[in-house]
C-alpha cells in the first residue's frame, strides 16, 4: 500500500488510468454507433421472442457501458481532466437512450397485453365463412405474450411486471390444455364426418345437427375467460364418442350385412347354359330345375338385407337427440329402404 502512495508511482498510475478512461470514451462511441446501426433490427438471440430480444440487447449494451463507469466513478483524480465532462456527458446520453429504448419496447408490449386480454373475450369456436369448417378461436399471440412475460421476468427491468401479464402466465397451463383438447375434438369431428357413407348422409342429418347444438355454446356464449369451459369440453368429447360409435355401427351394418350380401346377389348366375345342343323344351326344363338354388339364395340374401336395413334404421332412431333438433325425416328412411 505504501508503494502506491509514492508520488512518482501514483503519478504514473494516474496517467495510465486517464489513458484507460480515454479508451473507455472511445468504447462509448463504439457502443453508440452499434446502437444506431442495430436498433431497428438487433441480433436475434436463440429461443427468445421479439420483445425479449430487443430488451436483452439494450440491457447488454447498457451493462457494457455501466460496468467500467462504476470503477471510473470512484476515481477522484479523473474529475480534473479536460475530457472528463465530455465523456461523462456521452455516458449519460447513452444510458438515457438505452433505458428509453427498453421502456418503449416494454410499454408497447404492455399495450399488446391489453389487446390479448380482449382477444380472450372471443368465443371458443368459430365457423370459417369460406369453407364452413369449425376452428378453435384462440389468438396465438397470447402464447407469445406469455412466453415474453416469462423471459422478461428473468431480466432486471426498470419497470414492474404488469399484473395482467402475471395472470396470463398463471393461466398458461389451462389455456394450453383447453386449446389442445378443443383442437383434438374438432379434428375428431371432421374425421367422423369424413367417414360417413354418402347413402346414409341424409339419414344422419339430424345427428350432426345434434352435435352442432352441443358445440353451439362454444360458438355463441363461452369465451376463454368463462368458468364453465371445462364442463363444455367434457360434454363435447362425450357427444363425439357417441356420434363416432353411431357412425361406426352404421358403416359396419352397411359393409358387412348389406354390401356383402348385395355383392353375392350381383354375382349369382340365373341361367345354366348347356354345353351341348338342346331343344327349347329341354332348355326350359333345365332352367326350371337350375333356378331353384339361385332363387333360394337370392331370397335368403334379400331377407338378410331387409333385416340389416331395419336394424340400421332402428340404431339411428335410438340415438338420443336434443329437443331443438328435428326428428329423423321419414322420407329419408323410406329412401334408404
Protein Blocks (a to p, Z undefined) as FASTA:
>chain_A
ZZmmpmklmmmmmmmmmmmmmmmmmmmmmmmmmmmmmmmoccddehiafklmmmmmmmmm
mmmmmmmmmmmmmmmklmmpmklmmmmmmmmmmmmmmmmmmmmmmmmmmmmmmmmmmmmm
pcfbdcdfklopacddddfklmmmmmmmmmmmmpccfbdcdfklmmmmmmmmmmmmmmmm
mmmmmmmmmmmmmmpcfklmmmmmmmmmmmmmmmmmmmmmpcfkbfklmmmmmmmmmmmm
mmmmmmmmmmmmmmmmmmmmmmmmmmpcfbdcdfbdcdfklmmmmmmmmmmmmmmmmmmm
mmmmmmmmmmmmmmmmmpccdfklccddfklmmmmZZ
